[in-house]
Amino acid sequence: MSEKAVDVQSAWLQSYIHSSEKQKTLYKRTLFVVSISQIFGGAGLAAGVTVGALLAQQMLGTDALAGVPSALLTFGSAGAALFVGRLSQAFGRRTGLTAGFLIGGLGAIGVIISAIINSVLLLFASLLVYGAGSATNLQARYAGTDLANSKQRATAISITMVFTTFGAVAGPNLVNVMGNFAISIGVPSLAGPFILGAAAYILAGLVLFIMLRPDPLVIARTIEATNQERSDKGLVAITEHTENKRGIIVGATIMVLTQIVMVAIMTMTPVHMMHHGHGLGAVGLVIGFHIGAMYLPSLVTGFLVDKLGRTTMAVASGTTLFLAGLIAAIAQGDSMILLVIALSLLGLGWNFGLISGTALIVDSTETTTRAKTQGTVDVLIALSGAAGGALSGVIVAGSSYLTLSLTGGILSLLLIPVVIWSLGGKK
């Protein structure tokens, strides 16, 4: 880069450092751009996940490995979370998130090709790559917080989560449409949703690549470095963005525990309902309430986390998840009302935990390490979800759905001593 170009870039960065109005404008613009990308990202995630197991079942001709797609998506998501986090740390949110979504789109294209040529190996490899979209969709929630102050961060997270809902609801509802479209162009019908997934992930990546300028993490990092330099000279005191390892541990623990409990109970509820004579329509209704409760309360949750505090809402998460487990345990298998209440509380408790935990991670990290740390935490979340899903089947097979629900509820109460421990570290 020429000396003139460096001077221009320096002047451009300085214009943001010394203008709170420009920072506020960029904060709002970043939220808007990330929210748009989340609509596409949510559609890409939901469209593929809806039929992944069915496609594997059709290609393999057996139910035995129908659960493999979910496992591959989870492991692909875990690996991609680390990759996207490190890439974002090195080159900014725009580069990391764009790369993650485009890789997820390539994975979806690979799934389509595997269905056309009937290659199971290509299907499994492509599903692993497709998991990058899921990881990127989750990590995008952090981008809106880079320029947010401590009283805006949870609200920023919640806004992006609400927009994810729009795509997540639209994706499954377009399964039949995309299946018919796939047949019309000579592609197996179950590959149709992955056509939507490919287009949605690639569009999400392009939205971020074109519109996420200037990069919020780069600007935030520059502002923090400037403030630190001025602090060293005694010109200003630094009150935010100091790394707090206790806060990172607590934030990560909150999200990991809520993910394990939520996935474990959610995974086995449809099986429990089918064993008690419920049809797919009833199962869909209960899971629909659950997914709605996971995302739709986000705007209110973000406000509460910012106003009442991260620790208060983390305790609320544990309490809500405990009630969900308790109600699920005492509900009769044919009681739709109690199951709807239990799964709605399960989604709400997860929502409280994810937003409060994410806000704690942002509060506790510096811009020089934030994206890398966030990526590592999201790896743990992905793996804990996989563990919760796997263990849930083992527990139900060895005991019962009642045992699983009670175990999940009791496990969620561990959030309360974790929060008490975190308060003990404050001076």
N, C-alpha and C positions, 0 to 999 in steps of 0.2 A: 504494500500500500504506500503511495507517495506521501511526502510530507504535507502537501496541500490537502490530500484526502483525509489524513489523520487530524489536521486542524479543523476541517469541516465537521468530522465525526465528533471531535471533542466539543466544539461549539454546540452541536446538536444535543449532545448528552447534557452539557451544562445548562441548556435551556430548560430541561426537565428538573434538574437538581435544584435550581433556584426559583422554580415556579410551582407553588402548591396547586394553582389552578390547572396547570397542564398535567400535573400528577393525577388530580381528581378526574379530569377528562379522560386520561388514558386508562384509569381504573374502570370507569364506566364503559369505555369502548371495549376493553379486554373482557369484561363480563358479558357484553353483548356478543362478541365474536365467539367466545368459548361456549356460550349458551346455544348459539346456532349450530356449532360443531357437535354439541351433545345431542341435539335432535337426530342428526344423521347417525352419530355413533350409537345411540340407543336403538335405532332401527336396525342397524347392522348386527348388533349383539343379539337382539331378541329374535330376529328372523332366522339366523342360523341355528341358535340354540334350540329353537322350537322343534326342528326336524332332524337334528344331527343324529340322535339315537335311531330314529326311524330309517334314515338313509343307510346307516351301518347295518341295521337289521336286514334291510332289503338286499344289500350287496353281499352280506355274509350268509344269508339264509338261515340265521339262528338268532335266538335271544341272548345267547351266552355272552357275547361281546358287545351288546347294545349299550352298555355303560361306558365303553372305552372312549367315545367321543367326548363325554363330559370330563373324564380324567385328562385327556389330551388337551382340551381347552384350558383346563385349570393349570396344568404344568406349563403350557405355552404362555399363559397369562403371567405366571410367576416369573418365568425367565424374561419375558418382555418388560415386566415392571422394573426389573433391575436395569435392563438395557435402556429403556426410555428415561429412567431417572438419571442415569449417568450421562446420557447424551444431552439431556436438558441442562444438567449441571455444567457441562463443558461448553455447550453452544447456545443455550437458551431454550425456553419453552417451545418456541415456534419450530425449531429444528427437531427436538425430541418428540413432540406430539405429532407433528406431520409425518415423521418417519414411522412412528408406531401405527398410525392409522393406515398409511399406505402399505405397510407390511401385512397388516390384517386383511386389507383388500386383496393383496396377492394370494394370501392363504385361501380366501373365499373362491378366487378364480381357480386355484388348484383343486378345490373340492368339486367344482363344476366339471373340470376336465376329468377328474377321477371317476365321476359318475358316468360320463360319456364313454370312457374307455374301460369302465368296470375294473379299476385298479384299487384294491383295498390298501395296498402299501402307500400309494399316492394320497388316498383319502386320509389315512392316519397322519402322514407327514404334513398334509395341508391343514388339517385341523389343529395341529400343534402350532403352525404359523398363524392360523386364524385367531388364536388366543391373544395375539398381540393387540388386536382391536379392543378386546375386553379390558386388557391392562391399561391401554391408552385412554379409553373412555373413563376409567376410574381415576387415572392420574390427572386428567384435565381439570378435575375439581380444584386442584391446587393452584392452577394458573391465575384464577380470579383473586387469589389472596395475596399475591406478590406485592401489590401496591395498596392493599387494604390496611387500615390501622387496626389495633387490637380489638376495637369495638365494632368492626365491620366484617371480620374474617369469617365467622360462622354464617353470617347472612350471605356472604359471597359464595360460600360452599353450597349453601342450600339453594340458591338461585340456579346454579348449574345442574343440581340434582333434579329440580323440578322440570327443567327442560329435557333431561334425559327421559323422563316419564313419557313425554309425548311420542318419542321415537320407539320406546320400549312397548307402548300400547299399540302403536301402528304396525310394528313389525309382524307380530303373530297374526293380526287381523288381515294381513296381506298374503298369508301363506297360500290360500287357495287361488288367489289372483295370479301370484307369481308361478304357482304350479301349472296353471293353464297356459300362461305365457311361455313357460319352458317347453311344454309339449308342442306348442305352435312353432317353435324354432328347432325342434328335434332334440331337445334335451330332456332327460328323465325328470318327471314332475317334482320329485323330492329335492332336486338340485335347484329348483326355481327360487326358493327363499335365499339361497346363497348368491343368486344373481343380484337380488336386492341388497344382500349383505356386502357384496363387492362394491356395488355402486355407492352405497351409503358410507362405507368406510373411506373410500377414495374421495368422495365429496367432502367428508369431514376433514380429511387431510388437506385438501385444496383450500377449503375455507380458512384454515389456520395458516397455511403457507402464504396465502395472498393477503389476508386481512390482519393477522396478528403482528402488526408493525406499529410502533417499535415494540420490541420484545419486553414484556413486563418484568421478567426475571433479570434481564440485563440492566434495565433502568433501576430496579430495586437494588441490585448489587452495587451499581455505581453510586447511588444515593447513600447506601450504608457505608461504602468505603470512604466517601467524602466526609460524612459525619464522623467516622472514626478518626480520620486525619485531623479534623477540626477539634475533636475531643482530646487527641494527643497533644494538641497545641493549647489546650485549655480554653478553647473558644466555645465549646458546646458540650453538654452532658449527654451521654448515650443512655437512654432509658429502655429501649426496646431491642429486640433481635440479638440478644446474647444467648449463646447455646446453653441449654439446661438439660442435662442428661436424664435427670429424674423425670422431667416433663415428657421427654421422648419415650422413656420406658412406660410411663403411665398411659400416654396417648396410644401407643402401640398395643399395650395390654387390653385397654378398653375395646379397641377395634377387633383384636384377635378373639377375645372372649365372646363378644356379641356375634361375630361371624360364625364361630363354632356352634353356638346355641341356635342361632337362626337357621343355619343350613341343616343341622341335624334334625330338628323338629319338622322343618318345611319338607325335607326330602321324604320322610316316612309318612307324612300325613295323607297323601294320596293313596298310598298302599294300605294304610289303616282304614281309610274310607271305603276303598274297593272291597276289602275283606268284610265290611259290614253292609254290603249291598248297594252302596252309592254308585251312580253312573258317572260318566265323564263330565256331564253337564254340572253336576253337583260339585265334583272335584274342581272343575274350572272356576266355579263361583267362589269357592273358598280361597283358592290360590289367587284369584283376581282381587279379592278383598285384601289379601296379604300383600301383594305387590303394590296395590294402591297405598296401603299404609306404610310401605317402605319408602315411598318417594313423595307422595302428595303433601304430607304435613311439613315438608322441608322448610318452606318459607317461615312458618311459625316457629319451627324448631330452631332455625338459625337466629331468629330474633331472641328467643328464650336463652340460647347459649350465650349470646353476646350480652344480654341484660342480666341474667341470673348467674352466669358463670359456667365454666366448663365442668367443674367438679359437681355442682348441683345437678346438672343434666346427666352426668355420668351415673350418679346415684339413681336418678330417675330411670335411666336405661336399665340398670340392674333390677330395679324394683318392677318395672314394666315387664321385663323378660321373665322374671320369677312368676308374676301373675299369669303370664301367657302359658308357661309350663304347667302351672297348677291347674288352670282351667282345662287345658288340653288333657291332663291326666284324669280329671274327674268327669270329663264329658263322656257320655255314652256314645258308642260308635255311630248311632243313628241320629245324634243330636246335631243338626246343622247349625242351629243358632249358637250353641256353645263353641263349636269348631270355628265358626266365622269370627266370634269374639276372640278366641284364643289366637288364631292366626293373624288377626288384625293387630292385636297387642304385640305379637311376635315381630311383625313388621315395624310397628311404631317404636318398640324398644331398640331394634337394630338401627333405626333412623336416628334416635337420640344418641346412641353410642358412636355411630360413624361420624356424625357432625361434631360432637363434642371432642372425640378423639382426634379427628383431623385438625380441628382448631388448636388443640394442645400441641400437636406436632409442629404446626406453623409458628405458634408462640415460642416454641422451645428451640428453634433452629435459626442459624444465621444464613444469609443468602449465599455465602460461600460454600455451604455444605447442604443447603435445604433440599434441593431436588434429588440429590443422591440419597439422602436419608429417607425422603418420602418414597423413593423407589424401593428401597430396602424394606420399609414397613409394609408396602403393598405386596411384596413377595410373601411376607408372613401372613398377610390377610388371605391371599389366594391359597396358600398351603393349608391354613387353618380351616378354610372352607372345604377343601378336599378331604381333610381329616374328619371334619364333622360329618360330611356325607357318608364316608366309608364306615365310620364307627357307628353311625345311626342304624345301619342295616344289621351290624353285628349285635348290637344291644337288643334290637327288637326280635331278631332271630333267637337269641339266647334267653330273652326274658319277655318283654312286652312293650307296647307303645306307651303304656302308663309309666313304666320304669324309665324309658327314654325321656319323656316329658318332665318327670320329676327331677331326673338327673340334670337335664338342661336348665331347669328353673333354679335348682340349688347352685349349679356352677355359675350362673349369672350373678348370684349374690356375692361372689368373690370380688365384684367390681367395687363394693362398698369398702372393704379393708384396703384395697388398692388406692382408692381415693383418699382414705384417711392417712395412708402412708405418704401420699403426695403432699397432703397439707402439712405433714410433719416436717417436710423439707423446706417450708417457707419461713422466712425470718421476719 
